[in-house]
Amino acid sequence: MKVQFFSPHPLLAPYIQSFCYAQLDIHNLGQPLDIHPIGHSAVAFVLNEEPIFEGIDTNIDYKFRFSFTGHVCQHMAFKPLVKSIEMILVSFTCNGAFKLFGLPQDELTNQSFRIDEVLPNALTIKSKLEDHANDAVMVKTILEDWLLRMVTHALPPTPGVVQRACEVIQQRCGKGRIKDLCNELNVTEITLQRHFKKEIGLSPKLFSRIIRFIAINRFIQENAHVYDWQELVYRYDFFDQAHFVKDFKDFFGYTPANVHLSVQNLAKGMVLK
């Protein structure tokens, strides 16, 4: 898989982590394509003209080229339809899509929408994107120019309680109790839950579990065959090994010992460090 990241314009930095060009060769059309949580929502434009894959028991589908996808919080499998997939992905900050678009996230989780279903004004650039689909850099530029125009109407980038909570959760790799986090931020659990649902689409606890999974998966990828499962149970504050394995499988689709079986994984290179 080929992945290339581009930093956003400084005015977009409070809302967008990165632009990402991703290209994945499919070696076996009969083998499922895996996607796991990546910790953020995204706008995607597919450079392929034809549909790239179809869902297997999931609400996410890429029969349309220009889409908005909410936070993914479970493993999903797809049937690939082409031998090579190319796309440009806009990776938002934890609540960047909410702040930039004023778009409540609680109805968007685990779903992908044709872009005009959630952001009607995006249709103004759809034809232009399609005309330049053979030039990934130009597609990125068109998307960035459109997003810069949205900043005028965006919510202020001043960090609120959700962003502060996300920063702490990410710094701690998803470890720690939400109750302790609320005490640290001087906010009630109910209030934090309400803001998380609206701005991210997930509960604080589920977001923490996803961030912990991402940290574990990265550790496994970077330390292949040099790890001990019990060490990871201890390192990432799991109650026991059974809880660790279940959590990992829920998000990744495979147990930690079988990560090598996910040979066609579209999300693998899209998680930012």
C-alpha positions, 0 to 999 in steps of 0.5 A: 500500500502506498500512502502519502500525507500532505499537511493542511493550510494553517487555517485548516489545521484546527479542523484537519489533521492531514490530506492523504493519498492512498493507493492499494493494489488488490491481489485477490478480488475474492478476498475481503478488504478490511477496514478498522477504526482510524480515530477520525471522520473523513471526506474521501474522493475516489480517483477510480471512475468505477465503483471500488468495493461494495459492503459486506453486512455494513452501511459503508459503500463506495458506489459514489466517488465523493463521500463523507464517512463518520467515525468507524468504531468496528471492523468492516469487510468489503468485497473489492471490485477493482484491482487497484484503488486510489483515493484522496482522504481528508482526515479530520481532527477528533471533532474537526468535522463538527467544528468546520461544518457545524455537522452533528456527528451522532447520526453519522457513525459507521456510515458513509454518505454521498457528499451532497447528502450531508454537505450540499455545497460540496456539489459545487466542486464535484465536476471539477474533481471528476475532471481532474481525477487523473491528477491526485495533487490537483484533487487535493488542491481543489478539496483544500480550496473548498475547505478553506472557503468553509472556514469563514462559517466554521465554529471558532477553533478555540479548544473546548472540553471535547478537544481537551479530553481527546488530547488527554486520551490520545496522550495516554493511548486510551488508558485511564478511567473516564471518571478521572478524566472528567475530574481532571477537566472539571466537567461531569460525565453526563456533560462530557458524554453529551458533547462527545456524542454531538461532536464526535459521534461516540461516547468518551469510553468508546473513543478511548477504546479505539485510541487504545486499539490504534496504539496496540495495533501500531505497537504490534506492527512495529514490533512484529514477533517481539511482543508478549500478549501478557505484556500488552495486557499490562501495558494497556491496562486491560483487566485480563488477556481475554478482554484484550483479545476480544477488544482487538478482534472487535476493532480489527476483525482478527485476534492479535496473533492473526493480524498477518491474515489481514493482507488487504487492509485499506485502513492500515496506512491511514492512521496518523501517529 
